Amino acid sequence: MVAASETNLQELLEGARQYRVPLYQRTYAWTAVQLERLWEDLVQIAEDRAADHRASHFIGSLVLAPSPSNGPTGVPEFLVVDGQQRLTTLTVLLAAIRDHRVATESPENRERINELYLINKFKPEAQRIKLVPTQADRPQYNGVIDGAPIMGASAVLDAYRFFRSRLVAADDPEDPHDIERLEDAVLRGLALVSVTAQAGDNAHRIFESLNNTGLRLTQGDLLRNYLFMRLPTRGEQVYESTWLPLQKSLTSDELELLFWLDLAQQDPAHRQADTYAAQQQRLNKLHDERDIEAEVVRFRRLGGLLRVILDPTLEEHPGVRLRLERLKAWGTTTVYPLLLRLLDLRDRGEATSDQVAAAALYVESYLVRRLIVGRATQGLNRILLATVHEMPQDLPVEEAVRVYLSTGRKHYGSDADVAAAVATAPFYLTGRPNQRNLILRWLEESYESKEPVALGGLTIEHVLPQTLTDSWIAELGLAADEDPEQMHAEVVHTLANLTLTGYNSVLSNSPFHVKREQLATSGLRMNQEIAKEDHWGVSQLKARAARLAARITETWPGPVAGALPAGGPNWPLLATALAALPSGSWTSYGDLAALIGSHAVPVGQYIAGNPVPNAHRVLKAAGVVSPDFRWLEPGRTDSPEQMLRDEGVEFDDAGRASKAQRFTSSELAALVGLEPETPPAELSVPASDSQTDLRDTFIAQLGQAQSPETVHGVLALLDGWTRLGGRLEFGEAGEVSCYLMATDATRLSDKVWPFTIYPSGKVEVVFQYMLYRAPFESWELRDEFRRRLNEVPGVDLPIAKVSMRPGFHVDVTIAKSARDSLLYTLEWFRGLAVRSQESPDENALTVAEVKPG
């Protein structure tokens, strides 16, 4: 016999009780993917509860069983049979909220949250903490709950730092209650079903039955059933004449999207997950069968318009078709309600096709300019959803859209904002990869070449490469007192330094005179312009920035006069990145400047005058504490360097922090959820002719960039890998990279690989991609792999980067002993990957089983 009830986190945690995760359960394993999804739901429910305190969001079930050790006295204990990942995450989130509110509001929040939800204050030590995870997670989890200094790394600590950084980003100084609303949403807005077995019940059997419920009905299915229940006499005819054509034109998911878009036309606060309930509530007000039939007819008409949005080739007007194609390629469905409204107005004769095309151009321009000025996502979904309702009703629709997007702080970049951002903002670290690529493609199309080039397969190329070499330092043309590493960090990811390249382009790290010859033969006008330059330094970057800014402002119209500035340094992003920066690591003023679109000096001034998390982890580019560093707290005199040493940062005899432990601007971007890079969309088929061509290109590029000894070492390593049963695949970017594939899979999402080797010299350990691939989604297995690699001379991978993409130089492969050690570790890696695919039991692989000895 079991008892099932709907509850929330407040009810689960209040009062003296303890939840224990059985030792046979797997360790905590949520990654940024699950954390981000929970955070987005949390932010939405906090907004919903501000309007309606009864709003809630269901996040799943919790299966509990009374502990066999329960007695007549003491704290009631429950075993967490299912839902431990969710419960652990929510309590870690509460601890992050506690610490954020202590730091920004009042110390009393520590005692309040602790005693109400996280600890049993007056109970024995064994019963003090309310949630007891598996043994492997306890030290880090207990440290988070007790507010101890956060040292080292683990999945639990990653989750804590994730939430701390998101809280910093969400905390609006002008809204004193925003974090309070988030806390309320966590405690009372997230609904769970608690299933509690009775003593002696088979809790595992209950769990199996709960998860064997068959195919679910979609919200579209539910709404269809409801509508035809309301058509007792006309149902069959309406189904044949109206509903069936609609159902044939849209998939099940597209139908569900249609019904949500219809609701969003009326109220942007409607959640897609609640579509059926909201439509049912609306339709309950209709009592006549003819009114219900009219609704089905209306749905069919709107479905035809949605079909055009989803497949713009169906649109007859060339101007509207172009804008629909571009907005679809951009990849944000939150623009769909506005597009549906525009097409609906045209369908009802209230707008012309030219007006719809102009309005959609303003939307496209708004998206493009926001990304360029570094505000790609900030409040974007809310703004786009609200446009349908809040744009002026007394203006032509195209002007109404432009005026609305120009008013308030909506970050519609002006011409001046764009000009500044093209030269300074880290375009390559902003928005989604496909969106960055699209902007460069559309810029090339704006040249209207008489011999246009197919742009679909082109990738983004850094003219000044991401790896700074001696020849490129000379190319920059810096003054004697300028720091080349700092200047490189500030300009390398700007739009002024980026272009597009095709398959089999030049080596990314080649000197500019080599690149210039290749760019001169390109069919792209933007590459031909770059090839006209004799050098590629700071002055050339400034000149190209001015040219690109002029082309952008001509191609994409800006906001109306008087709009608020949209650009400038993104100081909230700086604070978010510092909150996420793990112990045992550091970053530089230049890296932060490159992340937010500023320069090192104003970044230093900002940190010196404003309270930001982990300010002591920001050093000069050389890895030393700035002589101007001062604590903001009056009377504080402890040494930042000693504090970093205590956290695990290593310093050499000259007092310089380890470069391996430095987080670059690209790594900071990945840390806060931006997307500087993604895995290749496609890797070549191993047996194909292109595979052979790419292999030959990889070897040729390796020979251009590295010594003969290094080339021999790399090829010997690759030969050893294939003899172990591994495979080699190659990327198709300008610099052809080599992937050491551990498993035989056709889909990229199923491929597992330990390394990517670049001819320019880096062996990249792809922890960041392992996060999503069994069995290395386990933090413990990734760390075990890191520690094994660190036994190889010349490899130094810091624990702080066990979820990033650190690396080592290919010169490590020169020594045979080092190659043998690498191959021994790679054999271990491949064995786990193959075993995981053959026996995908989530608990099959544990660190205890795979550690040496």
TORMAR-405113 format. One record per residue (C-alpha): residue in one letter; x, y, z. Coordinates in steps of 0.2 Angstrom, whole numbers, plus 5000, padded with zeros to 4 digits. Layout:
REM residues N
aXYZ ...
***
This chain:
REM residues 853
m500050005000 v500750174995 a500250354999 a500350474985 s500150664987 e500550824978 t501750924988 n503151054987 l504851084993 q504351185008 e503251045014 l504550915011 l505951005021 e505051095035 g505151005052 a506350875059 r506650735046 q508050665035 y508050595018 r509450475014 v510050424996 p510450234997 l512250184994 y511750084979 q511150234970 r512250324957 t513150484962 y512450654959 a512550674940 w511550834934 t512550934921 a512251114915 v510951044903 q509750994917 l510251134928 e509851264914 r508151184911 l507751194929 w508351374930 e507251424915 d505751344923 l506051424940 v506251604932 q504651584923 i503651514938 a504351664948 e503651784935 d501951684935 r501751684954 a502051874954 a500451884945 d499551734953 h500251664969 r499351504965 a500351464950 s501451314950 h502551204939 f502651014940 i504350944940 g504150764943 s503950634957 l504850584973 v504750394978 l505150374997 a505250225008 p505350235027 s507050185033 p507150015042 s508150095056 n506650205061 g506250185079 p504950265091 t506050415094 g507250515084 v507150605067 p506050505055 e507150445040 f506650405023 l507550325009 v507550414992 v507150274980 d506850394965 g507050574963 q508750604972 q509550704958 r508050824959 l508050834978 t509950854979 t509850994965 l508451094974 t509351084991 v510951144983 l509951284975 l509251334992 a511051344999 a511551454984 i510051574987 r510451575005 d512251625002 h511751754989 r510551835000 v511851835014 a513051925003 t511852054996 e510452075009 s510652015027 p511651885037 e509951825045 n509551735029 r510851605033 e510051545050 r508251565043 i508551455027 n509751335036 e508551295051 l506951295041 y507551185026 l509251125026 i509751065044 n508950985059 k509851105071 f509751025088 k509950845082 p511450735083 e512750755070 a512250595060 q510450675059 r510950855057 i510850875038 k509150845031 l509750765015 v511150635015 p511850594998 t512850444993 q514550435001 a515550494986 d514550664986 r514450695005 p516050795008 q515650924994 y513750924998 n514050945017 g515251085013 v513951175002 i512651155016 d513751215030 g514351365020 a516251305021 p517551365008 i517151284991 m518751194986 g519151074972 a517751014960 s516350894959 a514650884951 v513850954967 l515051104967 d514751134949 a512851144952 y513151264967 r514251374956 f513051374942 f511651434953 r512751564961 s513151634944 r511351634938 l510751724954 v512051854951 a511451884934 a509651884939 d509852004953 d509152174947 p509752314958 e508152414954 d507052264960 p507352224979 h506152074978 d506751974963 i507851854973 e506451834986 r505251784972 l506451654966 e506551584983 d504751574984 a504651494967 v505851354973 l504951324990 r503151344985 g503051354966 l503851194961 a502551044963 l503050864966 v502150704968 s502750624984 v502450434983 t502850355000 a502850165003 q502350085019 a503549985029 g503849815020 d503249875003 n504349844988 a504850024984 h505749974968 r504249884961 i503250044964 f504550144955 e504450024940 s502550034939 l502650224940 n503750234925 n502850104914 t501350214909 g501450194890 l501250334877 r500650494883 l499250604875 t499950764869 q499050924873 g498550934855 d497650764857 l496850824873 l496150984865 r495550884849 n494550764861 y493850914871 l493351004855 f492350854847 m491650814864 r490850984862 l490150944845 p488950814848 t487950834832 r489150924820 g490750824825 e490950704811 q490650834797 v491750964806 y493150834808 e493050784789 s492950954782 t494051054794 w495050964807 l495750824796 p496550944783 l497251044798 q497950884806 k498650824789 s499550994787 l500450994804 t501350864814 s500750834832 d502150944839 e501651084827 l499851074832 e500351094850 l501351244844 l499851314835 f498751304850 w500051394861 l500351524848 d498451564848 l498551584867 a500151694866 q499151814854 q498051854869 d499251834884 p501151814882 a501251744900 h500451574894 r501651434896 q501751304882 a501651164895 d499951234901 t499151254883 y497751124885 a497151194902 a497151374896 q496251334880 q494951234889 q494651374901 r494451494886 l493351374877 n492251334892 k491551504890 l490751454874 h489051374875 d488451364857 e488951214846 r489151344831 d490451444842 i491451284844 e491351244826 a491951424822 e493451394833 v493951244824 v493751344807 r494851474815 f496151354820 r496251284803 r496551464795 l497851494808 g498651324805 g498851374786 l499751534792 l500851434803 r501251314789 v501951464779 i503051514794 l503751344796 d503951324777 p504351494770 t504451424752 l502551424752 e502551614754 e502151694737 h502851874741 p504751874739 g505052014752 v503951914765 r504751754760 l506551814762 r506151884780 l505251724785 e506751614779 r507951724789 l506951724805 k506651534803 a508551514801 w508851624816 g508051484827 t506951564840 t505151514841 t504751654852 v504651764836 y503251654830 p501751734839 l502251904831 l502451824814 l500751744816 r499951904820 l500751994805 l500151854793 d498451864802 l498352044799 r498752024781 d497551884779 r496151984786 g496552134775 e497252244788 a499052254782 t499952234765 s501352114761 d502552254760 q502052314777 v502252134784 a503952124775 a504552284783 a503952234800 a504852074799 l506452164793 y506352274809 v506252104820 e507752034810 s508652194813 y508252204831 l508952024833 v510552054823 r510952224832 r510652144849 l511852004846 i513152124839 v513152234854 g513252084866 r511452074872 a510851924862 t509751844875 q509451964889 g507551964891 l507351924873 n505951794874 r504851904885 i505052054874 l504651964858 l503151884866 a502552054873 t502652144856 v501052064850 h500052154864 e501052304868 m501552374851 p500552534847 q498852504839 d498752674831 l500252654819 p500452554803 v501052384809 e502852404803 e503052564812 a502152494827 v503452354828 r504952474826 v504352594839 y503952464852 l505652374850 s506452554852 t505652604868 g506252564886 r507852464889 k507652334875 h509452334869 y508952384851 g510752444846 s510952614838 d512152654824 a513352714838 d513152564848 v513452454833 a515052554828 a515752534845 a515352344847 v516052294830 a517752354836 t517652294855 a516252164858 p516751984858 f515551934844 y516251754843 l515751724861 t513951794859 g512351714854 r512251544846 p513551484833 n512251474819 q511751654822 r513451714821 n513751624805 l512151694798 i512651874801 l514251844792 r513351764778 w512051894777 l513452034777 e514251944762 e512551934753 s512452124756 y513852144743 e512652084730 s514052004720 k513651964702 e514451794705 p513751744722 v514551604731 a513651454740 l513751504758 g512951364767 g514451254771 l515651404776 t516351414794 i516951564804 e518851594803 h519851704814 v521051814804 l522151844819 p522151664825 q521551614843 t523351554847 l524551694847 t526251664839 d527851764838 s527551804820 w525751874824 i526451974839 a527552064826 e526052084815 l524952174828 g526152324827 l526052364846 a527052494855 a528452444867 d527352464882 e525852374876 d525552194881 p525252084866 e524251944876 q523152074883 m522852154866 h522551984858 a521251944870 e520352104867 v520252094848 v520351914843 h518451874845 t517852044838 l516752044822 a518152154814 n519351994815 l518151864808 t517651804791 l517051654783 t518051514775 g517651354765 y518251174766 n520151144765 s520651324769 v522351384775 l523051334791 s522251444805 n523951494813 s524851534797 p525651704796 f524551834788 h525551844771 v525051654769 k523251684773 r523151834762 e523651734747 q522251614751 l520951744754 a521351834738 t520851684728 s519151674738 g517551704730 l516951804745 r517051994743 m517452014762 n518951904760 q519551994745 e519452154755 i520552084769 a521752014756 k522052194750 e522952234767 d524852224768 h524752184787 w523452134799 g523652234815 v522752344827 s522552484814 q521852364800 l520652294813 k520052474817 a519752514799 r518852354795 a517752384810 a517252554803 r516852474786 l515852334794 a514852454805 a514352554790 r513752404780 i512752334795 t511852504799 e511452514780 t510852334779 w509852324795 p508852484801 g509052544818 p507852604832 v506852764831 a507752924837 g507952934856 a508052754860 l509052714876 p510852654873 a511052464871 g512952444871 g514352474883 p515252344894 n514152204900 w514552224919 p513252094925 l514051964914 l515752004922 a514951974939 t514151814933 a515751744926 l516651784942 a515351704953 a515551544942 l517451544942 p517951394952 s519251384966 g520951334960 s520851444945 w521051624940 t520751744926 s521451904920 y520752084917 g521052064899 d520051904898 l518651984907 a518752134896 a518652024880 l517151934887 i516152084890 g516752204876 s517852324886 h519652354890 a520752294904 v520952464912 p519052504914 v518852324920 g520152344933 q519352514938 y517652434939 i518252284950 a519152404962 g517552514965 n516152384965 p515752224975 v516052074963 p516251894968 n517951814969 a518851984964 h520451904971 r520451774957 v520751914944 l522651944940 k523652034928 a523951934911 a525651884918 g524851794933 v525251914946 v524152014958 s523952194952 p524952324963 d523352424963 f522252284970 r521352334986 w519952244996 l518352344997 e518052285015 p518852415027 g520252345037 r520552185027 t522352155024 d522551965019 s523551925004 p522551884988 e524051774982 q524051674998 m522151654997 l522351584979 r523751464985 d522551404999 e521251374985 g522451264975 v523251394962 e525051354959 f526351494958 d528151484951 d529651544960 a529351714952 g527651724960 r526651694943 a525051594944 s525051434933 k524451464915 a523551294915 q522451364929 r521951524920 f520251534912 t520251624895 s518851734888 s518251584878 e518251474894 l517351604904 a516051614890 a515851424891 l515751434910 v514251554910 g513351454896 l513851554881 e514351454865 p516051504859 e516151344850 t515151184847 p515651004841 p515650994822 a513950974814 e514650824804 l516150724804 s516650634788 v516150454785 p517750354790 a517850254774 s517450394762 d518650484749 s518450644759 q519050554774 t520650514765 d520850694758 l520550764776 r521850644783 d523150704771 t522750884774 f522850864792 i524550784790 a525150914778 q524551054790 l525450964805 g527050964795 q526951144791 a526651194809 q527751074819 s529450994820 p529850824811 e530050754829 t528250814834 v527450754818 h528250574820 g527650574838 v525850624834 l525750494820 a526450364831 l525050404844 l523750394831 d524350234824 g524350164842 w522550224844 t521950134829 r522849974834 l521949984851 g520249974840 g519950164840 r519550264824 l520050424817 e518850554810 f519250734804 g518350894805 e518151004790 a518551184796 g520051284789 e521151194802 v520851014799 s520650934817 c520850744821 y519650664832 l520050504841 m518450414841 a518250284855 t516550204848 d515750164832 a514250274830 t513350354816 r512550504825 l513750644832 s512750634849 d513250454851 k515050474847 v516350474861 w518050534860 p519450584872 f520550704862 t520450824847 i522150854840 y522451024830 p523951044818 s524351214826 g524851114842 k523451084854 v522850914860 e521150964867 v520450854880 v518550864877 f517850854895 q516450984890 y515750864877 m515950704888 l514650794900 y513350724888 r514050554883 a514050394894 p514850344904 f515850504906 e514450614911 s515050554928 w516050684936 e517150554945 l517550464929 r518050624920 d519150674935 e519950494935 f520350524916 r521150694921 r522250624934 r522850474924 l523350604910 n524250714922 e525450564926 v526150594908 p527650714908 g527150884901 v525250864904 d524450974918 l522550974917 p521851074932 i520351004942 a519451164939 k519351124921 v518550954922 s517051014913 m517951124900 r519151084886 p520851104892 g522351034883 f524251014881 h525451034867 v525750904854 d527650904859 v527150784873 t527050644860 i528850654855 a529550544870 k529050364867 s528750334886 a527550484886 r526650404871 d526550234879 s525850314895 l524550414884 l524050254875 y523850154891 t522650284897 l521750294881 e521550104881 w520650124898 f519550264891 r519050164876 g518650014887 l517450114897 a516650194882 v516350024873 r515749934889 s514550074892 q513750064874 e513649874876 s512949874894 p512050044896 d511550014914 e511750184922 n512550104938 a513649984928 l515250094929 t515950164945 v517550244950 a517950094961 e517849974947 v518950074935 k520350144946 p522050064944 g522549914955 
***
